[in-house]
Amino acid sequence: MPFLGQDWRSPGWSWRKAEGGWQRTVVFGDNPNEIDVNRLCDVSRENLFVGAVSEPANQKTLKDICNHNTKSQCDFSDKWIYVQKESTKERHGYCTLGEAFNRLDFSSAIQDLRRFNYVAKLFQLIAKSQLTSLSGGAQKNYFNILDKIVCKVLEEHYNPRLIKELLQDLSCTVHALTKGVGKCVLVGSINVWLLRLDTIYHWQLQLNNLHIPKQMSNGTKFCDLPLDTHNTILYKFSDASDIINLGQAIPTLHMLSENRNLWRKLCLFHFSERQFSMNMVMTESGCVDWKGLYFSLQRHNPQREHYGDTLHFCRHCSILFWKDCGHPCTAADPDRALVPVSPQHFIDLFKF
């Protein structure tokens, strides 16, 4: 029997009673206006227009036409999803990486600066190893969101270095798939992937030519701030590249960026004391070279990941969600069942 709305397991479809029985309706995001699928897929018309492509309707069955329209027109923006790992009496099948990627609202997440780095890192991991595991619809959604990410960086000049690394990994993967032995695992025409590769090269060219204009202001400038404020700002960074780049601005910041205690704090943030003892770097005066130690540890050990906001997983009801949005949990103490989900953990959730 069809159901209305959402239950605790997964969002459901909306249905309406018709003369011939129950018919499914499609809801566009949060827009309450509903569109009848049958109205979109009227086979009585001679030609059916899908996007900018016109093709005879008699070449496809009604089911194929409806599925194509549903996948191409619907924009999922779920705040949470149920991670189904095995079949049960209530629900058959399981949740895939592509399904989770399509349904979670990553398009809106990139507009939040707290989530931007998290989504970018997730995209980078997918580009390295999981691109071929996505469905065709998920791959299309991946490149559409990536286009929005590049546009945001070009407009707001936010963290271009991270996106350059993402595009470099993505171009290497797509080049290997199109030019190497991976053609058999590609979803879609080889020409589509060649166009995507050209688009990636175009994005890289735009970011390489990105010029951040000098701020013209008569107010207080960053270099006018006191040394204590400069030092406090440096201690807030968790990325060594940011510290080095900021130290190149003015001689005062360069002196502060070479502070041994600053690099010691950075080592303690990313690595354990056990790792220190195995890679200790000493200076000529007998002191620990914390900056050299950091880069030595960085080459052989993963760094601690720190994000402003992440997805969370509820172990009680197996729901993946953004913490600010919440989820319909039935546990007595929901906070105790929550686990922060790193980008790598997100991918591992869907490895069966």
ABEGO torsion letter per residue (X at the ends): XBBBEBBAABBBBBBBBBAAEBBBBBBBEABABBBBAAAABBAABABBBBEABBBBAAABBAAAAAAAAAAAABBBBBABBBBBABBBAABBEBBBAAAAAAABBAAAAAABAAAAAAAAAAAAAAAAAAAAABBAAAAAAAAAAAAAAAAAAAAAGBGAAAAAAAAAAAAAAAAAAAABAAAAABBEBAAAAAAAAAAAAAAAAAAAABBBBBBBBABBBAAABBAAAAAAAAAABABAAAAAAAAAABAAAAAAAABAAAAAAAAAAABBAAAAAAABBBBAAGBBBAAAAAAAAAAABBBBBBBABBBBBBAAAGBBBBAAAEBBBABABAAAABBBBBAAAAAAAABX
